Amino acid sequence: MIRLALVLILLASAAQAKTQTAILAGGCFWCVESNFESVPGVKDVISGYTGGNSQNPTYDAHEGHYEAVKITFDDAKISYSEVIDKFLHSTDVVDAGGQFCDRGKAYRSAIFVSNTAEKQIAKAEIAKAQIALGQIIVTPVLTAKTFWPAEAYHQDYYKSTDLVLTRRGPKEKRNAYKFYRESCGRDARVAQLWGSGAEFTH
């Protein structure tokens, strides 16, 4: 019985050791969440706010914060460097003023790192992507601050069947999201910038 308990503890520890997180800002957090929830090895993606100094930011009051996501993944299936690579190839890394149709500080791209290893990997991936792109990448690598989950109604927005009122009348959130993503030009711009190396273009 004791032996079985030890085996279970070791298995649990091994499972925990495989789990890592990445905090990334790439414009609208609905879009980044949608992108990464489709990736094999990713366990969870949470939309939220980070990078600022205010406590308990909300959608209506998050000045100084970026819209960001917290990605939890199994590093036996996908590495931190692969997550960063996919992120870079799914954003407009040459735009310092926002992302796509969303302008302003909250919508800038950034990679938030928690330790030296993550910083080195992120910078190496940026250098590699910069060579492939042939342009200067302006996405910064920043020291992680508190990540604040966004309100419940923002989570899994892209697949929700809840109704919302849009400029085109009532729509299910998933349909409002599709309309927003297309009209914002996200996928078209990523495809234009990265060509065959573009990620998550629909």
C-alpha positions in Angstrom: 0.0 0.0 0.0 2.8 2.4 0.9 4.6 1.4 -2.3 1.5 2.1 -4.4 1.1 5.5 -2.7 4.8 6.4 -3.5 4.3 5.4 -7.1 1.2 7.6 -7.4 3.0 10.5 -5.8 5.9 10.1 -8.3 3.6 9.9 -11.2 1.8 13.1 -10.1 5.1 14.9 -9.6 6.2 13.8 -13.1 2.9 15.1 -14.6 3.3 18.4 -12.8 6.9 18.7 -14.0 5.7 18.6 -17.6 3.4 21.5 -17.2 4.6 25.0 -18.1 3.0 28.4 -18.8 3.6 31.2 -21.3 2.1 34.6 -21.0 1.7 36.4 -24.3 0.1 39.5 -25.6 -1.0 39.6 -29.2 -3.8 42.0 -29.6 -7.4 40.8 -29.0 -7.1 38.1 -26.3 -10.1 36.3 -27.8 -8.0 35.6 -31.0 -4.9 34.5 -29.2 -6.9 32.2 -26.9 -8.7 30.7 -30.0 -5.4 30.2 -31.7 -3.6 28.3 -29.0 -6.5 26.2 -27.7 -6.2 24.3 -31.0 -2.6 23.4 -30.5 -1.8 19.8 -29.4 -0.2 19.8 -26.0 -1.9 23.0 -24.8 -4.0 22.2 -21.8 -5.6 25.6 -21.1 -5.7 29.2 -22.3 -7.0 32.0 -20.2 -7.7 35.5 -21.4 -6.6 38.3 -19.1 -4.6 41.5 -18.4 -1.0 41.9 -17.4 2.0 44.3 -17.6 0.4 47.2 -15.6 0.5 48.3 -12.0 -3.2 48.6 -11.1 -4.9 45.9 -9.1 -7.8 43.9 -10.3 -8.1 45.4 -13.8 -11.3 45.0 -15.7 -12.2 45.3 -19.4 -13.5 48.9 -18.7 -10.5 49.8 -16.6 -7.2 48.2 -17.5 -5.1 51.2 -18.4 -1.4 50.3 -18.4 -2.2 46.6 -18.9 -1.9 44.5 -22.1 -4.7 42.2 -23.2 -2.9 38.9 -22.8 -3.3 35.2 -22.4 -1.9 32.6 -20.0 -1.1 29.4 -21.8 -0.7 26.2 -19.9 1.0 23.4 -21.9 2.6 20.0 -21.6 6.2 20.5 -22.4 6.5 16.8 -23.3 4.3 17.5 -26.3 5.2 21.1 -27.1 8.1 23.1 -26.0 8.3 26.7 -24.8 10.3 27.6 -27.9 7.6 26.1 -30.1 4.9 28.1 -28.3 6.9 31.3 -28.9 7.6 30.5 -32.5 3.9 29.9 -33.2 3.0 33.2 -31.4 5.5 35.2 -33.4 4.2 33.7 -36.7 0.6 34.6 -35.8 1.0 38.3 -34.9 2.1 41.5 -36.6 5.6 41.7 -35.1 6.5 44.9 -36.9 3.6 46.9 -35.5 4.5 48.8 -32.3 1.1 50.6 -32.0 -1.3 47.7 -31.5 -2.4 44.7 -33.5 -4.5 44.8 -36.7 -7.6 47.0 -36.3 -7.1 47.3 -32.5 -4.9 50.3 -31.8 -3.4 51.5 -28.5 -1.1 50.3 -25.7 -3.5 47.6 -24.5 -3.3 45.8 -27.9 0.5 45.8 -28.4 2.3 42.5 -28.7 4.7 41.3 -26.0 6.2 38.2 -24.5 6.2 38.1 -20.7 9.0 35.9 -19.1 9.3 34.6 -15.6 13.0 33.5 -15.6 16.3 33.7 -17.4 15.7 30.5 -19.4 12.4 31.8 -20.8 14.1 35.2 -21.6 16.9 33.5 -23.5 14.5 31.3 -25.5 12.2 34.1 -26.3 15.1 36.3 -27.6 16.5 33.4 -29.6 13.1 32.8 -31.2 12.8 36.5 -32.0 16.3 36.5 -33.6 15.5 33.5 -35.7 12.1 34.9 -36.8 13.7 38.2 -37.6 16.1 36.6 -40.0 13.3 34.6 -41.7 11.2 37.8 -42.0 13.9 40.1 -43.0 12.5 42.9 -40.9 13.0 44.3 -37.4 10.7 42.6 -34.9 9.4 45.1 -32.4 7.7 42.7 -30.0 9.4 43.1 -26.7 10.4 40.5 -24.1 9.2 41.9 -20.7 9.5 40.7 -17.1 6.2 39.0 -16.1 3.9 40.8 -13.7 0.7 39.6 -12.1 -1.6 38.0 -14.6 -5.2 38.9 -13.9 -7.9 36.7 -15.5 -10.4 38.6 -17.5 -14.1 38.5 -16.8 -15.9 35.2 -17.3 -17.8 36.5 -20.4 -14.5 36.9 -22.2 -13.3 33.3 -21.7 -13.9 31.0 -24.7 -15.7 33.8 -26.4 -14.9 32.3 -29.8 -17.0 29.2 -29.3 -19.8 30.5 -27.0 -23.4 30.3 -28.2 -24.5 33.1 -25.8 -26.2 35.9 -27.6 -24.7 39.4 -27.7 -25.9 42.6 -29.4 -23.6 43.7 -32.2 -23.8 46.5 -34.8 -25.4 43.9 -37.0 -28.0 42.9 -34.5 -28.0 39.9 -32.1 -25.5 37.2 -32.7 -24.1 34.2 -30.9 -20.7 35.1 -29.5 -18.9 32.6 -31.8 -20.5 34.3 -34.9 -19.7 37.8 -33.6 -16.1 36.6 -33.1 -15.8 35.3 -36.6 -17.2 38.6 -38.0 -14.8 40.6 -35.8 -11.7 38.5 -36.7 -12.4 38.8 -40.4 -13.3 42.5 -40.5 -10.3 43.3 -38.3 -8.1 41.8 -41.0 -6.0 39.6 -38.6 -5.6 36.6 -40.7 -5.1 38.5 -43.9 -2.3 40.6 -42.4 -0.6 37.6 -40.8 -0.6 35.7 -44.2 0.7 38.8 -45.9 3.5 39.3 -43.4 4.6 35.7 -42.9 3.5 34.0 -46.2 3.9 30.2 -45.9 5.2 30.5 -42.4 2.0 32.1 -41.1 0.3 30.3 -38.2 -3.4 30.0 -37.4 -4.7 31.8 -40.5 -8.2 30.5 -41.3 
